[in-house]
Amino acid sequence: MKRNAFLFSLLALSLLVLAACSTGGGPDLPQRTQLSPAGDTTAAYSGDLILGQTDFFALDGADVTGDLIVVELNANLRLELTTLTGATVLGVSNGPEFFGATEVTTSGVEPAAIGVTPVACRGSCIVLPAADDTYYFQVSGATLPTQYDVFVYGSDYLDLGEPGNDSQAGAATYFLGEEDEGAIETMGDVDWWLVAGLDPLGEPMEFVATGELDLELYVVTLAGESEPYPSGTVVALQPGDLLRVESAEDRAARGTASLYYFSPVTPVSSGSSE
């Protein structure tokens, strides 16, 4: 009897081990379609989405060539960048204007910058700095049966200061009295500028951000850091000042809403013309 009891115990333990091995001891992972970059005109995936459905995808960043990885839909569905399980959303886009940690509603705005013209997305899109990582995406949000395509392709920074100006040490140079521009193209992007010029007394400059992306300008001097200046602010600058441009929220835009520029302001003379 003792031997039989021992055998039954071993059998029960074996069944528990087999059960644990079969489930992996972790959460069930969604079945994902592997995306391969096919260019900006050829769909990497085509599908149909109905109300309540979610499609899951995986992408190997090593397969994408370029400074940036673009995942773009041709429909305004909910595109999310997630963790492996899909339980945590890292980035979200619901249309061509913005992508970030929170949903936003925007209206179309024509580009007004001087030279930087990022190509607008066709629909929801997320742009990431290129890296040899595996990325996980999911698409949902259909209210009616919707056919959609996923485009995956590499791209280059259209902000000519990237990626070096992401740090103070790599600040691009802004010359007082001249126009210059940049773009916030990826989540968490921060642009640094070093002010230069011949006038030691400084000159005023206007900071303008197109669209409704909530970009802010900070001026950093030996005395410390300024309060954030919103778009449309005229700021008195001196050579040696540092400028930092970033989004007030953790979001960015590939399209026209990512643009900002610096424009010199001619002071109005207070003297009489007589």
PyMOL commands that set and color helices and strands:
alter all, ss='L'
color gray80, all
select helices_A, chain A and resi 2-23+61-63+164-166+168-170+256-258
alter helices_A, ss='H'
color red, helices_A
select strands_A, chain A and resi 33-35+45-49+55-60+68-73+78-82+89-93+99-100+125-129+134-140+146-155+172-175+180-183+191-196+203-209+215-221+224-225+229-230+233-237+242-247+251-252+259-264
alter strands_A, ss='S'
color yellow, strands_A
deselect
rebuild
show_as cartoon
